Amino acid sequence: MITAKEYAARRRELMSMMQGNSIAVIAAGREKVRSKDIHYPYKQATNLTYLCGFAEPESVLVLTPGRAQGECVLFCREKDKLRETWDGYRTGPERAVIDFGVDDAFPIGDLDEILPGMLEGKERVYCSIGRDAEFDRHLMEWVNEVRGKKGRGTPPPGEFVDVDHLLSEMRLIKTAAELKLMRKAGEISARAHCRAMKVAKPGIFEYQLQAEIEHEFIHSGASAPAYTSIVGGGANGCILHYVENRKKINNGDLVLIDAGCEFENYAADITRTFPINGKFSPEQAAIYDIVLDAQLQAIAALKPGAPYSGANDATVRVITQGLRDLGILQGDVSELIEQESYKEFYMHSSGHWLGMDVHDVGDYKIDNQWRVYEPGMVVTVEPGIYISPDNKLVAEKWRGLAVRIEDDIAITKTGYEDLTSTVPKTRHDIESLMAG
């Protein structure tokens, strides 16, 4: 778990990057109504979670470097016996100071009264600009309240700065504690994928495999899937974000499963593709081996100082060469890459940042140049080949085949660590696991 000491260190780091005479205002995520009085499961805004670990809605974290009465103030819901009976226990302001290490805490109902005073005399406000239109409106109301007092010597803030950029750069580099949680998320997710392979058989439904995976998540202590699980049998695997998961998987089909859990606010993201009957056909094997080779070469390119683009370049090269060798693409490999002919079959990049969000924060380029890897970064590597069942330009035997292989890779001081290595991915190991 992330300790109070680490949360405090994060807040200090953020405040050290803020310009003088500034204030940061970080709002909680909003509850979302599913229908009538039923809400979707609540997910706290990850920036607020990152700074203090507070999980309740209707809360605002305020950071004011150098404030004599306390630099870190949390506004949250008061204790309420009736609402707690219906909706669950609340921390309350008094307990929030003890449990979350903030300097002070006030009822959220006092925000309109207290925050304008905290804004007085500040030159700039660090906030998430454009993320929450309603909160942006409230923030301007508080600033305008201060502006109305300008004649009395209380100047309002004159500049708004996007705090998300600073926090994104902080979150991009994981600490040892964060990596420990991500290893656990990876281990749980790997077990879930193994479980799905073991129970898979012709005639099973996609939702049944989804149930097996998500059972393992929750049984192992994860809070939830980190994203909607993808279980695509046969040609459904060609739909990159397929989430219906309702179809029967027939003998001879491949099944593509993209699923990962969230463990103590950190995500895993794994994809495996395997034959539902436990044996790869020659055509399935040919496509699978290309994707696996692409992934292994991409992972081998990950090390400190290497450009982010290196992994994607490796996957494009291997996949284009492999498709040319099979006759699915024709022509010179270099020209095919230049013309992006591979995008008919490989239309996404090789991966993305991973952390508190499954598609995590952090710029991929700096000054229009690919950034280089640093120790503590975590990235997915997930090449794939998808041959549409409607593609009449390829031989029928290839149509409807889809393969993606994905693992979570942490950059270390000397190279990389595969956080999801315990789920098999060679054809031999997959077939052996499925054979029991």
C-alpha positions, 0 to 999 in steps of 0.5 A, a space after each residue: 500500500 501507499 503510505 501516508 509518508 509517500 502521499 505527503 512526499 508527493 504533495 511536497 513535490 507538487 508544491 515545490 514545482 508550483 510558482 510562488 504565491 500560488 494555490 492548487 485546487 484538485 476536485 474529486 471525481 463526480 458520481 455518475 447516475 446509471 438510471 434514476 437513483 442508481 449510480 455507477 460504481 464510484 471511481 475517485 479522480 486519480 490525481 486526488 487519489 495520487 495526492 492523498 488516497 482519499 476515496 470519497 466523492 464530494 471532496 476537494 483538496 487544496 494545497 497552499 505552499 507556505 500557508 501558516 495555518 496548514 499547507 494541505 487542506 481537505 474539504 469532505 462530507 460530514 459524518 451523517 448517520 442517516 446517509 451512512 445507513 443508506 450509502 456507507 460510512 464517511 470519514 468526516 473532516 476530523 478523522 480525515 486529518 488523522 487518517 490521510 495526513 492533511 493539515 486541516 479538513 473542513 465540511 464540503 458545505 463550507 467550501 463556498 465560505 472558506 475557499 474564496 478567502 484562501 484565494 485572496 492575494 494569490 497570483 495563480 491557481 493550479 487546477 484541472 482546466 476543462 475536465 469538469 465544467 461545473 467545477 470550473 464554473 464554481 471556481 470562477 465564481 470563487 475567483 470573481 468573489 475575490 475580484 469583487 473585493 479588489 478595491 479593498 486591497 485583495 487582488 484576485 488570482 490573475 492566472 490559471 495553470 493546468 495542474 494535470 501536466 505537473 501531476 502527469 510527469 510525477 505519475 509517469 515515474 513509479 516509486 518502489 511502492 507503486 511498482 510493488 502494487 503493479 506487480 501484484 495487479 499483474 500477478 492476479 491478472 496473469 492467474 486469471 488468464 491462466 484460469 480462462 485457458 484451463 476452462 476453455 473448450 469449444 461451445 463455451 460462451 465469451 461471457 463465461 470466460 469473462 466470468 472466470 477471469 473476473 472471479 479470479 480478480 475479485 477472489 484474489 483481492 482486486 477491487 475490480 476490472 481495470 477496464 471492461 474485459 474483452 473476450 472475442 471469439 473467432 472474428 470478434 477478436 478483429 474488433 479492437 474494443 469488443 465488449 459484447 462478450 455474448 457469443 458462443 466460441 466454436 471449435 477451431 476458433 481463436 479467442 482473444 482476451 484483453 483483461 486486467 484487474 485494478 489492485 489498490 488503485 493500480 491497473 494491469 493490462 494483459 492480452 492473450 490469444 489462444 485456440 479454444 480447442 487447445 491446438 493452433 491450426 497451421 494458419 493460426 500458428 503462422 499469424 501467432 508466431 509473427 505477433 509473438 516475435 514482434 512483441 519479443 523484439 519490441 520488449 528487447 528494445 526497452 531500456 533507459 535512454 531508448 526512445 519510446 518509438 523504438 518498440 513500435 518501430 520493432 513491431 511494425 518491422 516484424 509484422 510487415 516482414 511476416 505478412 509479406 512472407 505469408 503473401 498477405 502483403 506483397 512488395 518490398 518491406 521498406 516500401 510497405 512500411 513507408 506506405 503504411 500498408 501494414 495498417 490494414 492488419 495492424 492499426 494501433 501502436 505498440 502500447 501505452 503508459 500504464 499506472 493508476 489509469 489503464 491508459 495512463 498519463 504522461 506525454 509521449 513526446 517532448 518538444 516534438 521528439 519522442 521521449 526516452 525511457 527512464 527507470 520507473 516508467 511502465 508501458 504495455 507492449 501489445 502488437 497484433 494482427 487482425 484480418 477482417 472476415 470481410 477482407 476479400 484481398 487475402 486468401 480465405 484461410 486467413 480471414 477472421 484471424 485475430 491475434 494480440 499479445 500484451 504484457 506490462 513492462 517496467 523500465 529498470 536501471 539496467 533494462 526492464 522487468 516483465 510484470 505479467 510474465 507468469 501467464 504463458 505466451 509461447 504456443 507450446 506453453 499455451 497448449 501444455 497449460 490447456 492440455 492440463 
